[in-house]
Protein backbone atom coordinates (compact mmCIF):
# COMPACT_ATOMS: atom_id res chain seq x y z
CA UNK A 1 0.00 0.00 0.00
CA UNK A 2 1.03 3.57 -0.68
CA UNK A 3 -0.52 7.02 -0.28
CA UNK A 4 -1.31 8.70 -3.61
CA UNK A 5 -1.76 12.47 -3.87
CA UNK A 6 -3.27 14.36 -6.82
CA UNK A 7 -2.57 18.11 -6.48
CA UNK A 8 -4.81 19.92 -8.93
CA UNK A 9 -5.58 23.54 -9.74
CA UNK A 10 -8.54 23.77 -7.39
CA UNK A 11 -8.17 20.96 -4.84
CA UNK A 12 -6.01 18.09 -3.60
CA UNK A 13 -7.13 14.46 -3.63
CA UNK A 14 -5.47 11.94 -1.31
CA UNK A 15 -6.06 8.20 -1.08
CA UNK A 16 -4.48 4.91 -0.11
CA UNK A 17 -3.97 2.50 -3.01
CA UNK A 18 -3.20 -1.16 -3.38
CA UNK A 19 -3.13 -2.27 -7.02
CA UNK A 20 -6.73 -1.86 -8.29
CA UNK A 21 -8.16 -0.75 -4.96
CA UNK A 22 -8.66 2.82 -3.78
CA UNK A 23 -9.25 3.37 -0.06
CA UNK A 24 -10.26 6.44 1.95
CA UNK A 25 -10.21 8.82 -1.04
CA UNK A 26 -10.65 12.38 0.21
CA UNK A 27 -10.68 15.82 -1.36
CA UNK A 28 -8.83 18.47 0.63
CA UNK A 29 -6.93 21.75 0.16
CA UNK A 30 -3.59 23.28 1.11
CA UNK A 31 -4.89 24.56 4.45
CA UNK A 32 -6.26 21.17 5.57
CA UNK A 33 -3.72 18.96 3.82
CA UNK A 34 -1.40 18.21 6.76
CA UNK A 35 -4.23 17.36 9.16
CA UNK A 36 -6.08 15.18 6.63
CA UNK A 37 -2.90 13.35 5.67
CA UNK A 38 -2.06 12.76 9.34
CA UNK A 39 -5.50 11.27 9.98
CA UNK A 40 -5.10 9.00 6.97
CA UNK A 41 -1.65 7.89 8.09
CA UNK A 42 -2.99 7.08 11.56
CA UNK A 43 -5.33 4.56 9.95
CA UNK A 44 -2.47 3.09 7.87
CA UNK A 45 0.67 3.69 9.98
CA UNK A 46 2.61 0.99 8.10
CA UNK A 47 2.70 3.03 4.88
CA UNK A 48 6.15 4.45 4.16
CA UNK A 49 5.79 5.51 0.50
CA UNK A 50 4.01 8.40 -1.18
CA UNK A 51 3.45 9.08 -4.89
CA UNK A 52 2.21 12.47 -6.06
CA UNK A 53 1.37 14.47 -9.15
CA UNK A 54 1.49 18.25 -8.82
CA UNK A 55 -0.07 20.70 -11.28
CA UNK A 56 -1.26 23.18 -8.67
CA UNK A 57 0.46 25.57 -6.29
CA UNK A 58 1.77 23.13 -3.69
CA UNK A 59 3.92 24.91 -1.08
CA UNK A 60 7.52 23.76 -0.80
CA UNK A 61 7.17 23.35 2.95
CA UNK A 62 4.43 20.75 2.46
CA UNK A 63 6.61 18.81 0.04
CA UNK A 64 9.42 18.96 2.58
CA UNK A 65 6.98 17.70 5.22
CA UNK A 66 6.24 14.66 3.06
CA UNK A 67 9.94 13.94 2.59
CA UNK A 68 10.50 14.03 6.34
CA UNK A 69 7.45 11.92 7.19
CA UNK A 70 7.85 9.16 4.57
CA UNK A 71 10.81 7.09 3.42
CA UNK A 72 9.96 7.47 -0.29
CA UNK A 73 8.31 10.40 -2.08
CA UNK A 74 7.83 9.75 -5.79
CA UNK A 75 6.87 12.69 -8.03
CA UNK A 76 5.40 12.45 -11.52
CA UNK A 77 7.47 14.53 -13.94
CA UNK A 78 8.85 14.49 -17.46
CA UNK A 79 12.10 13.07 -16.07
CA UNK A 80 10.66 9.72 -15.00
CA UNK A 81 10.42 6.59 -17.14
CA UNK A 82 7.07 6.27 -18.92
CA UNK A 83 5.10 3.10 -19.80
CA UNK A 84 4.35 4.54 -23.24
CA UNK A 85 6.28 6.08 -26.14
CA UNK A 86 6.00 9.84 -25.91
CA UNK A 87 5.82 11.52 -29.33
CA UNK A 88 4.53 14.86 -28.04
CA UNK A 89 6.46 17.66 -29.75
CA UNK A 90 6.44 20.10 -26.84
CA UNK A 91 8.45 20.07 -23.62
CA UNK A 92 5.45 21.40 -21.71
CA UNK A 93 3.38 18.21 -21.54
CA UNK A 94 1.64 18.48 -18.18
CA UNK A 95 2.25 16.01 -15.39
CA UNK A 96 -1.50 15.51 -15.13
CA UNK A 97 -1.76 14.41 -18.77
CA UNK A 98 1.15 12.00 -18.25
CA UNK A 99 -0.64 10.48 -15.26
CA UNK A 100 -4.01 10.27 -17.03
CA UNK A 101 -2.54 8.39 -20.00
CA UNK A 102 -0.74 6.04 -17.61
CA UNK A 103 -3.97 5.47 -15.70
CA UNK A 104 -5.86 4.62 -18.88
CA UNK A 105 -3.15 2.15 -19.86
CA UNK A 106 -3.34 0.59 -16.39
CA UNK A 107 -7.12 0.11 -16.61
CA UNK A 108 -7.44 -0.70 -20.32
CA UNK A 109 -7.48 -4.10 -22.02
CA UNK A 110 -4.01 -3.27 -23.41
CA UNK A 111 -4.82 -4.04 -27.07
CA UNK A 112 -7.00 -1.12 -28.13
CA UNK A 113 -6.30 2.53 -28.92
CA UNK A 114 -7.35 4.87 -26.11
CA UNK A 115 -8.85 8.34 -25.90
CA UNK A 116 -8.68 9.99 -22.47
CA UNK A 117 -10.99 12.94 -21.83
CA UNK A 118 -10.37 14.99 -18.69
CA UNK A 119 -13.25 17.39 -18.01
CA UNK A 120 -11.81 19.79 -15.48
CA UNK A 121 -10.84 23.46 -15.60
CA UNK A 122 -9.82 22.71 -19.17
CA UNK A 123 -11.02 19.76 -21.21
CA UNK A 124 -8.06 17.74 -22.44
CA UNK A 125 -8.14 14.99 -25.04
CA UNK A 126 -5.22 12.54 -25.12
CA UNK A 127 -4.77 9.74 -27.63
CA UNK A 128 -2.56 6.66 -27.42
CA UNK A 129 -2.61 3.96 -30.08
CA UNK A 130 -2.63 0.20 -29.66
CA UNK A 131 1.20 0.15 -29.71
CA UNK A 132 1.41 2.54 -26.74
CA UNK A 133 2.46 5.51 -28.85
CA UNK A 134 1.25 8.78 -27.35
CA UNK A 135 0.80 11.67 -29.80
CA UNK A 136 -1.12 14.33 -27.86
CA UNK A 137 -4.66 15.46 -28.55
CA UNK A 138 -6.43 18.73 -27.81
CA UNK A 139 -7.16 21.30 -25.09
CA UNK A 140 -10.34 23.37 -24.84
CA UNK A 141 -12.13 25.43 -22.15
CA UNK A 142 -14.00 23.49 -19.48
CA UNK A 143 -17.52 24.20 -18.24
CA UNK A 144 -16.48 26.69 -15.56
CA UNK A 145 -14.32 28.66 -17.98
CA UNK A 146 -17.18 28.81 -20.49
CA UNK A 147 -19.62 30.13 -17.91
CA UNK A 148 -17.07 32.63 -16.61
CA UNK A 149 -16.22 33.84 -20.12
CA UNK A 150 -19.85 34.62 -20.91
CA UNK A 151 -20.15 36.57 -17.66
CA UNK A 152 -16.76 38.33 -17.71
CA UNK A 153 -16.72 39.42 -21.36
CA UNK A 154 -20.30 40.65 -21.66
CA UNK A 155 -22.16 43.43 -19.89
CA UNK A 156 -25.33 41.69 -18.74
CA UNK A 157 -24.99 37.90 -18.74
CA UNK A 158 -25.08 36.34 -15.24
CA UNK A 159 -22.53 33.90 -13.84
CA UNK A 160 -24.19 30.50 -13.56
CA UNK A 161 -23.24 27.12 -12.13
CA UNK A 162 -23.29 24.06 -14.38
CA UNK A 163 -26.40 21.90 -14.34
CA UNK A 164 -27.83 19.24 -16.60
CA UNK A 165 -30.16 20.44 -19.38
CA UNK A 166 -32.96 18.51 -21.08
CA UNK A 167 -33.81 20.85 -23.97
CA UNK A 168 -31.78 22.35 -26.81
CA UNK A 169 -33.91 25.52 -26.86
CA UNK A 170 -33.46 27.88 -23.93
CA UNK A 171 -36.53 29.98 -23.15
CA UNK A 172 -34.75 32.47 -20.84
CA UNK A 173 -31.30 34.00 -20.53
CA UNK A 174 -30.34 31.44 -17.90
CA UNK A 175 -31.61 28.38 -19.78
CA UNK A 176 -30.08 29.70 -23.01
CA UNK A 177 -26.68 29.94 -21.30
CA UNK A 178 -27.02 26.45 -19.87
CA UNK A 179 -28.02 25.09 -23.28
CA UNK A 180 -25.13 26.79 -24.99
CA UNK A 181 -22.51 25.73 -22.47
CA UNK A 182 -23.67 22.21 -21.56
CA UNK A 183 -24.95 21.16 -24.98
CA UNK A 184 -22.01 22.90 -26.65
CA UNK A 185 -19.40 20.93 -24.70
CA UNK A 186 -21.41 17.70 -24.94
CA UNK A 187 -21.60 18.02 -28.72
CA UNK A 188 -17.89 18.85 -28.85
CA UNK A 189 -17.04 15.68 -26.93
CA UNK A 190 -19.36 13.56 -29.08
CA UNK A 191 -17.81 15.03 -32.22
CA UNK A 192 -14.25 14.40 -31.05
CA UNK A 193 -15.03 10.79 -30.17
CA UNK A 194 -16.78 10.27 -33.52
CA UNK A 195 -13.80 11.74 -35.38
CA UNK A 196 -11.36 9.41 -33.61
CA UNK A 197 -13.58 6.39 -34.19
CA UNK A 198 -13.56 7.01 -37.93
CA UNK A 199 -9.95 5.83 -38.00
CA UNK A 200 -10.00 3.69 -34.83
CA UNK A 201 -13.34 1.91 -34.60
CA UNK A 202 -12.24 -0.14 -31.57
CA UNK A 203 -11.37 2.99 -29.61
CA UNK A 204 -11.59 2.74 -25.82
CA UNK A 205 -12.79 5.97 -24.16
CA UNK A 206 -12.10 7.09 -20.59
CA UNK A 207 -13.75 10.21 -19.16
CA UNK A 208 -12.61 11.70 -15.88
CA UNK A 209 -12.38 15.04 -14.10
CA UNK A 210 -14.65 17.13 -11.92
CA UNK A 211 -17.35 17.65 -14.56
CA UNK A 212 -17.25 14.13 -15.97
CA UNK A 213 -20.25 12.78 -14.08
CA UNK A 214 -22.54 15.59 -15.28
CA UNK A 215 -21.29 15.29 -18.85
CA UNK A 216 -21.63 11.51 -18.99
CA UNK A 217 -25.29 11.84 -17.98
CA UNK A 218 -25.72 14.47 -20.68
CA UNK A 219 -23.91 12.43 -23.34
CA UNK A 220 -25.89 9.20 -22.86
CA UNK A 221 -23.19 7.18 -24.59
CA UNK A 222 -21.35 3.88 -24.23
CA UNK A 223 -18.71 4.93 -21.74
CA UNK A 224 -18.60 5.90 -18.09
CA UNK A 225 -16.86 8.32 -15.78
CA UNK A 226 -13.65 7.08 -14.18
CA UNK A 227 -13.24 9.25 -11.07
CA UNK A 228 -9.95 7.72 -9.90
CA UNK A 229 -8.16 7.62 -13.27
CA UNK A 230 -5.51 10.14 -12.15
CA UNK A 231 -4.86 8.22 -8.93
CA UNK A 232 -4.48 4.96 -10.87
CA UNK A 233 -2.04 6.68 -13.22
CA UNK A 234 0.11 8.06 -10.40
CA UNK A 235 0.15 4.63 -8.78
CA UNK A 236 1.07 2.89 -12.06
CA UNK A 237 3.91 5.34 -12.75
CA UNK A 238 5.22 4.72 -9.22
CA UNK A 239 5.19 0.96 -9.75
CA UNK A 240 6.68 1.22 -13.23
CA UNK A 241 9.65 3.29 -12.04
CA UNK A 242 10.12 1.30 -8.84
CA UNK A 243 10.43 -1.97 -10.73
CA UNK A 244 12.98 -0.75 -13.31
N, C-alpha and C positions, 0 to 999 in steps of 0.2 A: 504493500500500500504506500501511496505517496499523496501529498497535498498538491493540488493543481490550482493555479491562480490565473484568472483571465482579467487583465487590467485594461478596461475599455475607456472610451472617451467620456462616458457618463456614469459608469459604475464599475465595481469590481466584483467578480464572481469567484468564490472559493468553494472547493469540494475535496473530498477524499475519493481516490480512484484506485480500483484494483481490476485491471484488464477491462472487461466490458462494463463493469459496475461503477455507478456514481453514487456516493453516499454524502448525505448532509450538505447538499448544494445550497449555497446561501449567497444572496446579493448584498453587498455592503458598499462602503465608500471609504475615502482616505481617513476621515475622522474616526470611523468605527472599526477600521481594519485590524488594528492591533488587538483590540478586545475580542473581536469575533474570531480571529485566528487563534487566540489563546484558548477560548472556549472550545474550539474544534480540536485543538491539540490535547486538551485535557481528556477528551473522549477517546482519542487515539494517541496516547503518549509514546507508543513504540515507533511512530513515524519519524524518520530522520532525514527524509528527502523531500524537496520542494521543486516543482517545475512551474515556470511562469511565462506568460506572454504579455508584454507591455506595449500598448499603443496609446496609453493615456499619460497623464502627468503624475507619475508615481514618485514621491519624494525619495531622495537618495538615503535619507535616514531610515526609511522603512525597508529599503533594500538591504541596508547594512544590518538592520534588526534581524532580517531573515537569515543572513549569512552567519550571524552570531548564534541564532537559535537552532539552526539545522546544520547537519554535517554536509549536505549537498544542496546547492541552489542552482538549478539548471534554467537558463534563459533562452527562449526562442530568439534567434537572430539570423541574419544572412550568413553568418560565419560558421554555423553548424552544418553537419552532414544532413542531406535531405533524402527521403525515400522516394523521390521522383527526380526526373531530369528537368532542370530549370532552364527554359529557353526564353524567359522574359528578358527584354532588351534594355530594361532600365535597372539602375542600381537602387531604386527607391521602392522595390516591392515590399509591401508592409508585412510586419511580423504576423499580423492577424490573418492575412491572406495565405501565408505559408502554413499557418496552423490549421486553417479551414481545409485546405487541399489535403493536408496530411490526415485530418480527421475523416474526410470523405474516403480516402484510400483505406483507412483502418476499418471503416464500416461497410465498404462496398463489397461486391462479389469478386473483385479483382480482375475481371475479364472484360468489363465494359467501359466505354468512355464515360466521363463524369462531368456534370455541370453543377457547380456549387453557387448558390445564390444566398448572399448574406444581406438581409433586409434590416439594416440598422440606420445610423445617422446618414450614411450613404448606402446605396444598393450596389454591391459588387457582384460581378459574374466572373467565375473562374472555371476554365476548361482544362481538363487533362484527358489525354486519349488512352486507349486500351494498352498502350506500351509505356504508360507512366511518363509521358512527355507533357510538361506543363507549358502552355503558350501565353497565358494571360486571359483577358476577357474584356470586361467593360466596367465603368464606374458611372453611376448616375445619382441624382439627389434622392434621398429617402423621404418617407412620408413627412416627418417633422420639418425637414428643410423646405419641402414644397408648400406646406401650410405657412411657414414663416415667411417665405418669399412673397406669397400673395399678400400677406399682411404688411410686410416691411417695405415693399416697393410699390404699393398703391396707397391712395389717400383714405379710402373708406372701407376696405375689406377687413372683416374681423379675423382675429387669430383663433383658430379652432383646434380641437383635439381630434385625432383620428378615430373614426368609428365606421363600422360596417354599413354599406349602403345596399339597398335592394333594387333601386330604380336607376336608369341611365339619365332620366330627365329630372333635374332639380327644379322645384317649384318655389324656391326662395333663395336668397343670397347664400344662406348657410348650406342648404341641401345642394345647391349648384357647386359650391366649393368642394363639399364632400364627394360629389359625383366626379368632378374633375380630377381631384387628387387621388381618391381611392380607385376609381375605375381607370384613370389614366395609368397609374402604376401597375395595376392588375393586367391591363391590356399590354403594357410594355413587357412584363414578365412572360405572359403567354406568347407574345410575338418572338421574344428572344429564344424561348424553349423550342418553339416551332421552327425557327431558323436553324438552330443547331440540329434538330432531329431530321432535317432535310438531308443532311450529310452523315448523320450518325443516328440511325433509326432505333438502335438499342441503347440510347443514351440513358444514363442513370442520373436522376436529379435529386439534389439535397437542398432544402431551404432551411435557413436558420436566421438568427438575429431577433432583436426585440419586437419587430413588427411581423414576424413570420407567421405567427398563429392567426392574426387577423387576416393577413393576405391569403393564407391557405384556405380559409373559410370562404373568402371572396372568389378565389380562383376555381374552386370545385373541380380539381384535377387529380390525376393519378400520382400524387406524391404527398408527402406529409412533412410537417415541421420537425426539425431535429434540434431540440433546444440545447443539447450538450455537445454539439459538433466541435466547437472550439476546444472544449475541455478534452474530448477524445483526441483531437489533433495534438494538443500540447503533451498529453500523456504518451502518444505514439512517438512523437519526436524525441521525448526523453528516453524511451525504451530503445529506439533506433540508435541513438548516439551512445547510450550506455553499453550496448552490446557490440559495438564496433571493435 
